[in-house]
Amino acid sequence: MAPKSFFSSLRLLPKSASSSRWLFYFLLIGIIAGAGAIVFQVLCETGMRFLLDQLAGYRPDTAGGETPLFAHSETIFNRWILLFLPALGGLVSGWIVYTYAPEAEGHGTDAAIDAYHNKGGVIRPMVPLVKTIASAITLTSGGSGGREGPIAQIGAGFGSYLGAKLGFSARERRIMLAAGVAAGVGSIFRAPLAGALFAAEVLYRDPEFEAEVLIPAGISSVVAYCLFCLVFGWGTLFHSPDFTFNNPLELGPYIVLALVLSGISFCYVSSFYGVRDIFRHIPLPLHLKPALGGLLTGMVGFFLPQTLAFGYGLLQKALFGELGMFLLLFIAFGKILTTSFTISSGGSGGVFGPSVVIGGCLGGALGQAFQIFAPAIAADPAAMAVVGMAGFFTAVSSAPISTIIFVSEMTNSYQLLLPSLLVCLLCYQFARRWTIYEEQETNKMASKAHAGDFFVDILQAYRVADLQDQIQTVHTVPETMSFAEFKEFYTQTNQEYFPVVNEKGDLTSIFSISDFRAILFSPHVENLVVMKDIGTSDLITTTLSEDLDTMMGKFTRKNLESIPVVREDNPNRLLGMLRRKEVIAFYNQRVSEIGRTR
């Protein structure tokens, strides 16, 4: 079936089964994102085998839950090839990115966040394809990065593409984009719940969730996870000991860990964006800058190869206490440099992977230090490595809840939820002023995706009665008053709208200045015309119990500036007039009050 026919048939799914249609769409996003994760994983495995292994003889360890697809080559380790290999990868990936999709450079999660907030959920179809190829080349030639950025953009790209092809609204496209992010991230890290929470939480720096994406993201994430695991096996990404937490005194070292992680997270974010700013001022063509970044990465890797590529194997060793304290520290700070050089120069890769490696190494090193200097209260260094993974990424991402679940699912370390919760929340508080995701909005009020939402929400929360003191008492005009008499009356008032009443005082019509302008200069008819002839009986009124959102709709329907307020029990009895500018001023005051309390 041709793609055009396929999408046409999707549009014809029965409208009566709306929930079923949406369920089908989210299942489809999960299938495509899961397939994308499988392809990306295969590309990474293939690249590692033929670039790092066969060319340089470097064979980084893998996470315990990953089984290599290829046997190792017989190539002898060569540091000099390792020095230049990341530059070669940067050159090729840079040419691909800046030739076909410049927006695919950097870490893809930020691009997905930007598309959600500012682009109506639109990602060009070319971007996921370019991102997949460029990231695989960058990461398997020794560049330091993670998988979450590329796979997030792959899933988000398909969700956006599907929404666009089906002619969905911007809101619906954003939901499908977020579902794609969750599916990609949840599958490749084998953390489906965390993937769904991450897609809803990472959009904002304040502790907010995009609630409407949680269920779609969860459905897509579960499907993608199952598909990925059918190919690469079930189980967690990392193997870990059976950790326990049963000594409250250990919370002391964990608090110190939170302080350390927060401080180093500032260094990491400053390095990441400081390097980016330097590269922006280097007078080189854009496609050559990732090659220069790769060369700097290779220089670090020449002396410390452990800082290249993914680093998950090192983290696996740290979880079993197989690495010394000083090596862990060297890896953590070296990884900050190589990640900054690789991605901030324009290379393509994610930041989640390097962040958890850095955090795990810092946690493991600090745990070993406590074993030496305060063994009575020291936690297991490997347990501190797990908590360090969660705390450090929280500090750089402002996403504490999803990160806690991420690390728990990746390591099967649910017994450490309590210290993880403490450390992550402290890191979030200490590091709120910086983030690795520049495109995060502060909160929903700052997001273009929700432009107008709060206007409606606030107006729906208040009634006309809340503005009772703003309702103006006005002079009514009898139906039988002649226009000549009205002209005399008009000179003594500054009203713009004139309610017309009958002999019983009931409101029958209304007119404005513009309605009588045509006969204002026709003195030969002013004694013949009465005000009943001028007013319109198609009345638009409001009552004290009506919400302000409904009332604003009445203002805008006929571009009115003032509306009569009538009694609830007798809609013919006028209480006064309420102007549009009073309602808007009331709204602005409420928004200002909300802003002061946030």
Secondary structure, DSSP 8 states (H G I E B T S, - for coil): --HHHHHHHHHTS-GGGHHHHHHHHHHHHHHHHHHHHHHHHHHHHHHIIIIIIHHH-------TT---SS--------HHHHHHHHHHHHHHHHHHHHHH-GGGSB-HHHHHHHHHHHSTT---THHHHHHHHHHHHHHHTT---BSHHHHHHHHHHHHHHHHHHTT--HHHHHHHHHHHHHHHHHHHTT-HHHHHHHHHHTTBSSS---GGGHHHHHHHHHHHHHHHHHHH-SS-SS---------GGGHHHHHHHHHHHHHHHHHHHHHHHHHHHHHHTS-S-GGGHHHHHHHHHHHHHHH-GGGSS--HHHHHHHTTT-S-HHHHHHHHHHHHHHHHHHHHTT-B-BSHHHHHHHHHHHHHHHHHHHHHH-TTT---HHHHHHHHHHHHHHHHHS-HHHHHHHHHHHHT-GGGHHHHHHHHHHHHHHTTT--S-TT-BSSGGG-GGGTTHHHHHHHHT-BGGGGGGG-B----EETT-BHHHHHHHHTT---SEEEEE-TT--EEEEEEHHHHGGGTT-TTTTTT-BHHHHSBS----B-TTSBHHHHHHHHHHTT-SEEEEE-SS-TTSEEEEEEHHHHHHHHHHHHHHHHHH-
